[in-house]
């Protein structure tokens, strides 16, 4: 399931860039440590569903839109 | 965000019952401790996205179908 973290992180990064928000700004808005946000986007950590919701909320998108399809994994 | 864990746990329980799988059997299939599965369904813990996928996989449903709407929270 390592692919999951990588695919999820990639989707978060893409959505953040589409929203023109810096990684630092997103981390601050979500109360997530800056270096941890980098690790999330690189797929190095398995985030909780609660963090997924906080990130989606700040990116003004639906949490489910950040979830990779099972067929991608 | 306590509501999130409760709403997510409730959806997992409902989907499990619809699939006619016991909590113990689901826990075993997902390699999740039995008592922890109880805590998940009661919304006492914040699960990782990776566990969400493992549970959805065993319940043969889409992980996003288990996510509560933000408007529910």
Backbone of each chain as nested JSON, in Angstrom:
{
  "chains": [
    {"id": "A", "residues": [
      {"number": 1, "name": "UNK", "atoms": {"N": [0.827, -1.221, 0.0], "CA": [0.0, 0.0, 0.0], "C": [0.864, 1.275, 0.0]}},
      {"number": 2, "name": "UNK", "atoms": {"N": [2.151, 1.125, -0.26], "CA": [3.034, 2.286, -0.389], "C": [2.588, 3.174, -1.544]}},
      {"number": 3, "name": "UNK", "atoms": {"N": [2.063, 2.507, -2.573], "CA": [1.563, 3.252, -3.723], "C": [0.44, 4.189, -3.345]}},
      {"number": 4, "name": "UNK", "atoms": {"N": [-0.339, 3.781, -2.358], "CA": [-1.462, 4.614, -1.928], "C": [-0.967, 5.96, -1.425]}},
      {"number": 5, "name": "UNK", "atoms": {"N": [0.011, 5.947, -0.522], "CA": [0.518, 7.21, 0.028], "C": [1.091, 8.087, -1.087]}},
      {"number": 6, "name": "UNK", "atoms": {"N": [1.786, 7.476, -2.024], "CA": [2.368, 8.241, -3.127], "C": [1.284, 8.831, -4.037]}},
      {"number": 7, "name": "UNK", "atoms": {"N": [0.284, 8.014, -4.363], "CA": [-0.788, 8.499, -5.232], "C": [-1.611, 9.585, -4.54]}},
      {"number": 8, "name": "UNK", "atoms": {"N": [-1.859, 9.391, -3.244], "CA": [-2.615, 10.391, -2.48], "C": [-1.818, 11.699, -2.38]}},
      {"number": 9, "name": "UNK", "atoms": {"N": [-0.544, 11.589, -2.064], "CA": [0.303, 12.779, -1.97], "C": [0.369, 13.531, -3.288]}},
      {"number": 10, "name": "UNK", "atoms": {"N": [0.45, 12.79, -4.369], "CA": [0.497, 13.426, -5.69], "C": [-0.785, 14.18, -5.997]}},
      {"number": 11, "name": "UNK", "atoms": {"N": [-1.905, 13.603, -5.591], "CA": [-3.192, 14.272, -5.826], "C": [-3.324, 15.539, -4.974]}},
      {"number": 12, "name": "UNK", "atoms": {"N": [-2.842, 15.456, -3.734], "CA": [-2.894, 16.629, -2.866], "C": [-2.028, 17.746, -3.463]}},
      {"number": 13, "name": "UNK", "atoms": {"N": [-0.818, 17.371, -3.887], "CA": [0.076, 18.371, -4.493], "C": [-0.561, 19.008, -5.733]}},
      {"number": 14, "name": "UNK", "atoms": {"N": [-1.14, 18.181, -6.597], "CA": [-1.744, 18.704, -7.83], "C": [-2.894, 19.661, -7.504]}},
      {"number": 15, "name": "UNK", "atoms": {"N": [-3.709, 19.267, -6.534], "CA": [-4.85, 20.124, -6.171], "C": [-4.358, 21.423, -5.527]}},
      {"number": 16, "name": "UNK", "atoms": {"N": [-3.308, 21.329, -4.713], "CA": [-2.745, 22.529, -4.083], "C": [-2.212, 23.482, -5.153]}},
      {"number": 17, "name": "UNK", "atoms": {"N": [-1.492, 22.936, -6.13], "CA": [-0.943, 23.792, -7.189], "C": [-2.064, 24.409, -8.022]}},
      {"number": 18, "name": "UNK", "atoms": {"N": [-3.095, 23.626, -8.282], "CA": [-4.24, 24.153, -9.038], "C": [-4.894, 25.291, -8.265]}},
      {"number": 19, "name": "UNK", "atoms": {"N": [-4.828, 25.211, -6.929], "CA": [-5.409, 26.264, -6.09], "C": [-4.422, 27.404, -5.839]}},
      {"number": 20, "name": "UNK", "atoms": {"N": [-3.22, 27.29, -6.41], "CA": [-2.172, 28.32, -6.279], "C": [-1.887, 28.669, -4.824]}},
      {"number": 21, "name": "UNK", "atoms": {"N": [-1.727, 27.63, -4.036], "CA": [-1.373, 27.8, -2.626], "C": [0.006, 27.167, -2.427]}},
      {"number": 22, "name": "UNK", "atoms": {"N": [0.875, 27.839, -1.687], "CA": [2.197, 27.258, -1.432], "C": [2.07, 26.136, -0.404]}},
      {"number": 23, "name": "UNK", "atoms": {"N": [3.052, 25.253, -0.401], "CA": [3.038, 24.146, 0.553], "C": [3.054, 24.689, 1.996]}},
      {"number": 24, "name": "UNK", "atoms": {"N": [3.848, 25.752, 2.196], "CA": [3.935, 26.347, 3.527], "C": [2.593, 26.926, 3.97]}},
      {"number": 25, "name": "UNK", "atoms": {"N": [1.934, 27.61, 3.054], "CA": [0.647, 28.231, 3.394], "C": [-0.396, 27.172, 3.709]}},
      {"number": 26, "name": "UNK", "atoms": {"N": [-0.376, 26.104, 2.933], "CA": [-1.338, 25.026, 3.183], "C": [-1.067, 24.369, 4.541]}},
      {"number": 27, "name": "UNK", "atoms": {"N": [0.209, 24.124, 4.818], "CA": [0.581, 23.513, 6.1], "C": [0.092, 24.385, 7.254]}},
      {"number": 28, "name": "UNK", "atoms": {"N": [0.335, 25.685, 7.146], "CA": [-0.076, 26.618, 8.205], "C": [-1.594, 26.602, 8.387]}},
      {"number": 29, "name": "UNK", "atoms": {"N": [-2.316, 26.652, 7.273], "CA": [-3.781, 26.694, 7.328], "C": [-4.355, 25.422, 7.936]}},
      {"number": 30, "name": "UNK", "atoms": {"N": [-3.663, 24.306, 7.725], "CA": [-4.15, 23.007, 8.227], "C": [-3.588, 22.668, 9.601]}},
      {"number": 31, "name": "UNK", "atoms": {"N": [-2.746, 23.554, 10.148], "CA": [-2.052, 23.251, 11.409], "C": [-1.263, 21.945, 11.316]}},
      {"number": 32, "name": "UNK", "atoms": {"N": [-0.594, 21.803, 10.184], "CA": [0.27, 20.637, 9.987], "C": [1.701, 21.175, 9.864]}},
      {"number": 33, "name": "UNK", "atoms": {"N": [2.635, 20.498, 10.49], "CA": [4.029, 20.914, 10.422], "C": [4.472, 20.996, 8.957]}},
      {"number": 34, "name": "UNK", "atoms": {"N": [5.258, 22.033, 8.631], "CA": [5.672, 22.249, 7.24], "C": [6.414, 21.054, 6.656]}},
      {"number": 35, "name": "UNK", "atoms": {"N": [7.324, 20.499, 7.445], "CA": [8.102, 19.386, 6.9], "C": [7.223, 18.142, 6.741]}},
      {"number": 36, "name": "UNK", "atoms": {"N": [6.226, 18.034, 7.623], "CA": [5.304, 16.894, 7.517], "C": [4.465, 17.03, 6.248]}},
      {"number": 37, "name": "UNK", "atoms": {"N": [4.078, 18.262, 5.899], "CA": [3.302, 18.457, 4.667], "C": [4.128, 18.033, 3.452]}},
      {"number": 38, "name": "UNK", "atoms": {"N": [5.427, 18.299, 3.493], "CA": [6.294, 17.846, 2.414], "C": [6.309, 16.323, 2.324]}},
      {"number": 39, "name": "UNK", "atoms": {"N": [6.358, 15.696, 3.486], "CA": [6.379, 14.224, 3.511], "C": [5.043, 13.65, 3.023]}},
      {"number": 40, "name": "UNK", "atoms": {"N": [3.955, 14.337, 3.344], "CA": [2.638, 13.893, 2.848], "C": [2.634, 13.919, 1.321]}},
      {"number": 41, "name": "UNK", "atoms": {"N": [3.08, 15.037, 0.752], "CA": [3.024, 15.165, -0.715], "C": [3.971, 14.192, -1.416]}},
      {"number": 42, "name": "UNK", "atoms": {"N": [5.052, 13.84, -0.737], "CA": [5.981, 12.865, -1.331], "C": [5.536, 11.423, -1.074]}},
      {"number": 43, "name": "UNK", "atoms": {"N": [4.461, 11.257, -0.333], "CA": [3.947, 9.913, -0.079], "C": [4.779, 9.125, 0.908]}},
      {"number": 44, "name": "UNK", "atoms": {"N": [5.424, 9.825, 1.82], "CA": [6.291, 9.146, 2.793], "C": [5.553, 8.776, 4.077]}},
      {"number": 45, "name": "UNK", "atoms": {"N": [4.349, 9.289, 4.236], "CA": [3.587, 9.015, 5.451], "C": [2.152, 8.637, 5.108]}},
      {"number": 46, "name": "UNK", "atoms": {"N": [1.555, 7.852, 5.985], "CA": [0.143, 7.481, 5.842], "C": [-0.683, 8.425, 6.687]}},
      {"number": 47, "name": "UNK", "atoms": {"N": [-1.416, 9.315, 6.057], "CA": [-2.156, 10.302, 6.847], "C": [-3.475, 9.731, 7.343]}},
      {"number": 48, "name": "UNK", "atoms": {"N": [-4.002, 10.39, 8.369], "CA": [-5.311, 9.996, 8.879], "C": [-6.404, 10.622, 8.008]}},
      {"number": 49, "name": "UNK", "atoms": {"N": [-7.578, 10.025, 8.098], "CA": [-8.735, 10.577, 7.38], "C": [-9.022, 11.998, 7.883]}},
      {"number": 50, "name": "UNK", "atoms": {"N": [-8.771, 12.225, 9.151], "CA": [-9.011, 13.563, 9.715], "C": [-8.107, 14.615, 9.037]}},
      {"number": 51, "name": "UNK", "atoms": {"N": [-6.839, 14.282, 8.807], "CA": [-5.946, 15.224, 8.109], "C": [-6.397, 15.404, 6.659]}},
      {"number": 52, "name": "UNK", "atoms": {"N": [-6.853, 14.314, 6.059], "CA": [-7.366, 14.415, 4.688], "C": [-8.485, 15.451, 4.609]}},
      {"number": 53, "name": "UNK", "atoms": {"N": [-9.385, 15.436, 5.588], "CA": [-10.501, 16.385, 5.603], "C": [-10.012, 17.819, 5.829]}},
      {"number": 54, "name": "UNK", "atoms": {"N": [-9.016, 17.97, 6.725], "CA": [-8.491, 19.316, 6.971], "C": [-7.867, 19.88, 5.704]}},
      {"number": 55, "name": "UNK", "atoms": {"N": [-7.113, 19.037, 4.995], "CA": [-6.456, 19.483, 3.754], "C": [-7.511, 19.803, 2.696]}},
      {"number": 56, "name": "UNK", "atoms": {"N": [-8.481, 18.912, 2.527], "CA": [-9.528, 19.135, 1.516], "C": [-10.31, 20.41, 1.821]}},
      {"number": 57, "name": "UNK", "atoms": {"N": [-10.561, 20.63, 3.101], "CA": [-11.295, 21.833, 3.498], "C": [-10.536, 23.09, 3.069]}},
      {"number": 58, "name": "UNK", "atoms": {"N": [-9.228, 23.115, 3.311], "CA": [-8.425, 24.285, 2.937], "C": [-8.306, 24.424, 1.421]}},
      {"number": 59, "name": "UNK", "atoms": {"N": [-8.314, 23.302, 0.723], "CA": [-8.216, 23.348, -0.745], "C": [-9.599, 23.504, -1.381]}},
      {"number": 60, "name": "UNK", "atoms": {"N": [-10.62, 23.62, -0.549], "CA": [-11.999, 23.805, -1.025], "C": [-12.39, 22.732, -2.033]}},
      {"number": 61, "name": "UNK", "atoms": {"N": [-12.025, 21.499, -1.701], "CA": [-12.42, 20.397, -2.584], "C": [-13.016, 19.275, -1.736]}},
      {"number": 62, "name": "UNK", "atoms": {"N": [-13.61, 18.338, -2.405], "CA": [-14.215, 17.218, -1.702], "C": [-13.112, 16.229, -1.29]}},
      {"number": 63, "name": "UNK", "atoms": {"N": [-13.122, 15.742, -0.038], "CA": [-12.077, 14.792, 0.364], "C": [-11.99, 13.594, -0.586]}},
      {"number": 64, "name": "UNK", "atoms": {"N": [-13.133, 13.117, -1.047], "CA": [-13.1, 11.927, -1.907], "C": [-12.404, 12.2, -3.233]}},
      {"number": 65, "name": "UNK", "atoms": {"N": [-12.363, 13.485, -3.648], "CA": [-11.69, 13.809, -4.92], "C": [-10.178, 13.642, -4.8]}},
      {"number": 66, "name": "UNK", "atoms": {"N": [-9.665, 13.591, -3.574], "CA": [-8.223, 13.412, -3.372], "C": [-7.837, 11.933, -3.281]}},
      {"number": 67, "name": "UNK", "atoms": {"N": [-8.824, 11.066, -3.144], "CA": [-8.538, 9.636, -3.005], "C": [-8.237, 8.996, -4.357]}},
      {"number": 68, "name": "UNK", "atoms": {"N": [-7.11, 8.31, -4.452], "CA": [-6.807, 7.592, -5.699], "C": [-7.806, 6.454, -5.922]}},
      {"number": 69, "name": "UNK", "atoms": {"N": [-8.079, 6.156, -7.166], "CA": [-8.899, 4.991, -7.493], "C": [-8.146, 3.728, -7.079]}},
      {"number": 70, "name": "UNK", "atoms": {"N": [-8.891, 2.731, -6.598], "CA": [-8.234, 1.464, -6.228], "C": [-7.501, 0.872, -7.435]}},
      {"number": 71, "name": "UNK", "atoms": {"N": [-8.03, 1.101, -8.62], "CA": [-7.41, 0.537, -9.822], "C": [-6.059, 1.177, -10.144]}},
      {"number": 72, "name": "UNK", "atoms": {"N": [-5.787, 2.349, -9.564], "CA": [-4.493, 3.018, -9.775], "C": [-3.396, 2.384, -8.933]}},
      {"number": 73, "name": "UNK", "atoms": {"N": [-3.805, 1.652, -7.894], "CA": [-2.815, 1.224, -6.894], "C": [-2.179, -0.128, -7.216]}}
    ]},
    {"id": "B", "residues": [
      {"number": 1, "name": "UNK", "atoms": {"N": [-13.64, 17.815, 14.984], "CA": [-13.599, 16.751, 13.976], "C": [-13.895, 15.388, 14.605]}},
      {"number": 2, "name": "UNK", "atoms": {"N": [-14.349, 15.408, 15.873], "CA": [-14.785, 14.169, 16.522], "C": [-15.951, 13.554, 15.77]}},
      {"number": 3, "name": "UNK", "atoms": {"N": [-16.783, 14.438, 15.228], "CA": [-17.932, 13.974, 14.453], "C": [-17.504, 13.144, 13.259]}},
      {"number": 4, "name": "UNK", "atoms": {"N": [-16.345, 13.497, 12.704], "CA": [-15.851, 12.777, 11.529], "C": [-15.638, 11.304, 11.856]}},
      {"number": 5, "name": "UNK", "atoms": {"N": [-14.917, 11.023, 12.945], "CA": [-14.636, 9.632, 13.308], "C": [-15.942, 8.876, 13.569]}},
      {"number": 6, "name": "UNK", "atoms": {"N": [-16.897, 9.537, 14.219], "CA": [-18.19, 8.882, 14.511], "C": [-18.963, 8.608, 13.223]}},
      {"number": 7, "name": "UNK", "atoms": {"N": [-18.989, 9.599, 12.325], "CA": [-19.731, 9.42, 11.071], "C": [-19.068, 8.359, 10.194]}},
      {"number": 8, "name": "UNK", "atoms": {"N": [-17.736, 8.374, 10.171], "CA": [-17.003, 7.378, 9.376], "C": [-17.215, 5.972, 9.948]}},
      {"number": 9, "name": "UNK", "atoms": {"N": [-17.118, 5.853, 11.261], "CA": [-17.327, 4.556, 11.901], "C": [-18.731, 4.027, 11.653]}},
      {"number": 10, "name": "UNK", "atoms": {"N": [-19.699, 4.923, 11.691], "CA": [-21.081, 4.525, 11.441], "C": [-21.278, 4.017, 10.018]}},
      {"number": 11, "name": "UNK", "atoms": {"N": [-20.597, 4.664, 9.092], "CA": [-20.711, 4.213, 7.695], "C": [-20.038, 2.862, 7.485]}},
      {"number": 12, "name": "UNK", "atoms": {"N": [-18.902, 2.676, 8.133], "CA": [-18.21, 1.383, 8.027], "C": [-19.095, 0.286, 8.604]}},
      {"number": 13, "name": "UNK", "atoms": {"N": [-19.682, 0.541, 9.784], "CA": [-20.554, -0.46, 10.409], "C": [-21.747, -0.781, 9.503]}},
      {"number": 14, "name": "UNK", "atoms": {"N": [-22.365, 0.249, 8.937], "CA": [-23.54, 0.034, 8.083], "C": [-23.167, -0.792, 6.851]}},
      {"number": 15, "name": "UNK", "atoms": {"N": [-22.022, -0.467, 6.257], "CA": [-21.599, -1.202, 5.062], "C": [-21.246, -2.65, 5.421]}},
      {"number": 16, "name": "UNK", "atoms": {"N": [-20.604, -2.824, 6.583], "CA": [-20.26, -4.184, 7.023], "C": [-21.518, -5.02, 7.235]}},
      {"number": 17, "name": "UNK", "atoms": {"N": [-22.521, -4.409, 7.886], "CA": [-23.762, -5.153, 8.132], "C": [-24.467, -5.459, 6.81]}},
      {"number": 18, "name": "UNK", "atoms": {"N": [-24.44, -4.508, 5.895], "CA": [-25.061, -4.738, 4.582], "C": [-24.359, -5.89, 3.865]}},
      {"number": 19, "name": "UNK", "atoms": {"N": [-23.064, -6.051, 4.133], "CA": [-22.283, -7.131, 3.514], "C": [-22.376, -8.42, 4.327]}},
      {"number": 20, "name": "UNK", "atoms": {"N": [-23.115, -8.377, 5.445], "CA": [-23.312, -9.551, 6.313], "C": [-21.988, -10.175, 6.768]}},
      {"number": 21, "name": "UNK", "atoms": {"N": [-21.092, -9.305, 7.178], "CA": [-19.797, -9.761, 7.706], "C": [-19.76, -9.372, 9.183]}},
      {"number": 22, "name": "UNK", "atoms": {"N": [-19.264, -10.277, 10.029], "CA": [-19.163, -9.927, 11.447], "C": [-17.976, -8.995, 11.654]}},
      {"number": 23, "name": "UNK", "atoms": {"N": [-18.034, -8.262, 12.756], "CA": [-16.938, -7.35, 13.067], "C": [-15.618, -8.132, 13.204]}},
      {"number": 24, "name": "UNK", "atoms": {"N": [-15.695, -9.289, 13.829], "CA": [-14.493, -10.102, 14.013], "C": [-13.915, -10.552, 12.671]}},
      {"number": 25, "name": "UNK", "atoms": {"N": [-14.801, -10.988, 11.783], "CA": [-14.333, -11.477, 10.483], "C": [-13.702, -10.341, 9.68]}},
      {"number": 26, "name": "UNK", "atoms": {"N": [-14.307, -9.166, 9.761], "CA": [-13.751, -8.017, 9.032], "C": [-12.387, -7.645, 9.598]}},
      {"number": 27, "name": "UNK", "atoms": {"N": [-12.292, -7.624, 10.921], "CA": [-11.018, -7.29, 11.563], "C": [-9.929, -8.266, 11.114]}},
      {"number": 28, "name": "UNK", "atoms": {"N": [-10.268, -9.541, 11.135], "CA": [-9.298, -10.563, 10.741], "C": [-8.865, -10.376, 9.288]}},
      {"number": 29, "name": "UNK", "atoms": {"N": [-9.826, -10.144, 8.406], "CA": [-9.521, -9.997, 6.98], "C": [-8.652, -8.77, 6.714]}},
      {"number": 30, "name": "UNK", "atoms": {"N": [-8.832, -7.742, 7.534], "CA": [-8.078, -6.491, 7.349], "C": [-6.787, -6.472, 8.17]}},
      {"number": 31, "name": "UNK", "atoms": {"N": [-6.511, -7.538, 8.911], "CA": [-5.352, -7.552, 9.828], "C": [-5.388, -6.365, 10.786]}},
      {"number": 32, "name": "UNK", "atoms": {"N": [-6.588, -6.127, 11.296], "CA": [-6.773, -5.08, 12.306], "C": [-7.211, -5.788, 13.587]}},
      {"number": 33, "name": "UNK", "atoms": {"N": [-6.658, -5.343, 14.695], "CA": [-7.013, -5.936, 15.982], "C": [-8.529, -5.846, 16.201]}},
      {"number": 34, "name": "UNK", "atoms": {"N": [-9.122, -6.919, 16.753], "CA": [-10.584, -6.956, 16.919], "C": [-11.105, -5.794, 17.76]}},
      {"number": 35, "name": "UNK", "atoms": {"N": [-10.413, -5.516, 18.86], "CA": [-10.918, -4.444, 19.723], "C": [-10.753, -3.087, 19.038]}},
      {"number": 36, "name": "UNK", "atoms": {"N": [-9.701, -2.982, 18.216], "CA": [-9.497, -1.718, 17.485], "C": [-10.613, -1.525, 16.457]}},
      {"number": 37, "name": "UNK", "atoms": {"N": [-11.065, -2.617, 15.828], "CA": [-12.164, -2.497, 14.859], "C": [-13.431, -1.99, 15.56]}},
      {"number": 38, "name": "UNK", "atoms": {"N": [-13.64, -2.453, 16.791], "CA": [-14.779, -1.945, 17.556], "C": [-14.651, -0.45, 17.803]}},
      {"number": 39, "name": "UNK", "atoms": {"N": [-13.435, -0.03, 18.123], "CA": [-13.216, 1.396, 18.389], "C": [-13.384, 2.213, 17.11]}},
      {"number": 40, "name": "UNK", "atoms": {"N": [-12.987, 1.651, 15.987], "CA": [-13.187, 2.347, 14.696], "C": [-14.681, 2.573, 14.466]}},
      {"number": 41, "name": "UNK", "atoms": {"N": [-15.472, 1.503, 14.633], "CA": [-16.91, 1.622, 14.347], "C": [-17.618, 2.559, 15.332]}},
      {"number": 42, "name": "UNK", "atoms": {"N": [-17.092, 2.644, 16.543], "CA": [-17.694, 3.557, 17.525], "C": [-17.171, 4.986, 17.365]}},
      {"number": 43, "name": "UNK", "atoms": {"N": [-16.226, 5.178, 16.448], "CA": [-15.708, 6.53, 16.205], "C": [-14.784, 7.02, 17.294]}},
      {"number": 44, "name": "UNK", "atoms": {"N": [-14.092, 6.085, 17.935], "CA": [-13.198, 6.472, 19.029], "C": [-11.772, 6.721, 18.56]}},
      {"number": 45, "name": "UNK", "atoms": {"N": [-11.479, 6.36, 17.307], "CA": [-10.12, 6.545, 16.784], "C": [-10.169, 7.168, 15.39]}},
      {"number": 46, "name": "UNK", "atoms": {"N": [-9.095, 7.873, 15.078], "CA": [-8.962, 8.455, 13.739], "C": [-8.119, 7.517, 12.898]}},
      {"number": 47, "name": "UNK", "atoms": {"N": [-8.74, 6.847, 11.959], "CA": [-7.987, 5.858, 11.186], "C": [-7.197, 6.519, 10.054]}},
      {"number": 48, "name": "UNK", "atoms": {"N": [-6.2, 5.79, 9.589], "CA": [-5.43, 6.273, 8.439], "C": [-6.184, 5.953, 7.15]}},
      {"number": 49, "name": "UNK", "atoms": {"N": [-5.804, 6.685, 6.116], "CA": [-6.395, 6.434, 4.799], "C": [-6.07, 4.999, 4.354]}},
      {"number": 50, "name": "UNK", "atoms": {"N": [-4.895, 4.537, 4.741], "CA": [-4.494, 3.18, 4.363], "C": [-5.45, 2.137, 4.978]}},
      {"number": 51, "name": "UNK", "atoms": {"N": [-5.833, 2.319, 6.242], "CA": [-6.805, 1.39, 6.861], "C": [-8.165, 1.527, 6.172]}},
      {"number": 52, "name": "UNK", "atoms": {"N": [-8.533, 2.745, 5.815], "CA": [-9.796, 2.948, 5.094], "C": [-9.831, 2.101, 3.821]}},
      {"number": 53, "name": "UNK", "atoms": {"N": [-8.718, 2.084, 3.097], "CA": [-8.648, 1.301, 1.857], "C": [-8.696, -0.204, 2.13]}},
      {"number": 54, "name": "UNK", "atoms": {"N": [-8.022, -0.623, 3.211], "CA": [-8.051, -2.051, 3.543], "C": [-9.476, -2.48, 3.878]}},
      {"number": 55, "name": "UNK", "atoms": {"N": [-10.182, -1.671, 4.647], "CA": [-11.564, -1.984, 5.032], "C": [-12.468, -1.975, 3.801]}},
      {"number": 56, "name": "UNK", "atoms": {"N": [-12.332, -0.944, 2.97], "CA": [-13.17, -0.846, 1.765], "C": [-12.922, -2.033, 0.841]}},
      {"number": 57, "name": "UNK", "atoms": {"N": [-11.663, -2.429, 0.75], "CA": [-11.321, -3.565, -0.105], "C": [-12.035, -4.829, 0.366]}},
      {"number": 58, "name": "UNK", "atoms": {"N": [-12.038, -5.064, 1.669], "CA": [-12.701, -6.265, 2.206], "C": [-14.214, -6.166, 2.073]}},
      {"number": 59, "name": "UNK", "atoms": {"N": [-14.742, -4.951, 2.149], "CA": [-16.194, -4.769, 2.027], "C": [-16.617, -4.636, 0.556]}},
      {"number": 60, "name": "UNK", "atoms": {"N": [-15.638, -4.729, -0.343], "CA": [-15.894, -4.641, -1.787], "C": [-16.662, -3.368, -2.145]}},
      {"number": 61, "name": "UNK", "atoms": {"N": [-16.241, -2.274, -1.536], "CA": [-16.871, -0.997, -1.873], "C": [-15.789, 0.036, -2.149]}},
      {"number": 62, "name": "UNK", "atoms": {"N": [-16.195, 1.162, -2.673], "CA": [-15.251, 2.225, -2.969], "C": [-14.907, 2.954, -1.659]}},
      {"number": 63, "name": "UNK", "atoms": {"N": [-13.612, 3.234, -1.413], "CA": [-13.258, 3.93, -0.174], "C": [-14.026, 5.248, -0.022]}},
      {"number": 64, "name": "UNK", "atoms": {"N": [-14.232, 5.941, -1.132], "CA": [-14.894, 7.247, -1.029], "C": [-16.347, 7.1, -0.581]}},
      {"number": 65, "name": "UNK", "atoms": {"N": [-16.941, 5.913, -0.809], "CA": [-18.339, 5.713, -0.397], "C": [-18.463, 5.64, 1.124]}},
      {"number": 66, "name": "UNK", "atoms": {"N": [-17.331, 5.421, 1.8], "CA": [-17.357, 5.354, 3.268], "C": [-17.135, 6.73, 3.904]}},
      {"number": 67, "name": "UNK", "atoms": {"N": [-16.711, 7.697, 3.099], "CA": [-16.419, 9.033, 3.64], "C": [-17.704, 9.831, 3.846]}},
      {"number": 68, "name": "UNK", "atoms": {"N": [-17.9, 10.371, 5.039], "CA": [-19.074, 11.223, 5.263], "C": [-18.95, 12.517, 4.451]}},
      {"number": 69, "name": "UNK", "atoms": {"N": [-20.082, 13.054, 4.062], "CA": [-20.097, 14.366, 3.418], "C": [-19.637, 15.415, 4.423]}},
      {"number": 70, "name": "UNK", "atoms": {"N": [-18.886, 16.402, 3.942], "CA": [-18.463, 17.478, 4.838], "C": [-19.676, 18.16, 5.473]}},
      {"number": 71, "name": "UNK", "atoms": {"N": [-20.773, 18.204, 4.746], "CA": [-21.963, 18.887, 5.262], "C": [-22.609, 18.134, 6.418]}},
      {"number": 72, "name": "UNK", "atoms": {"N": [-22.256, 16.837, 6.564], "CA": [-22.787, 16.037, 7.676], "C": [-22.079, 16.345, 8.988]}},
      {"number": 73, "name": "UNK", "atoms": {"N": [-20.894, 16.952, 8.881], "CA": [-20.029, 17.078, 10.068], "C": [-20.268, 18.37, 10.843]}}
    ]}
  ]
}
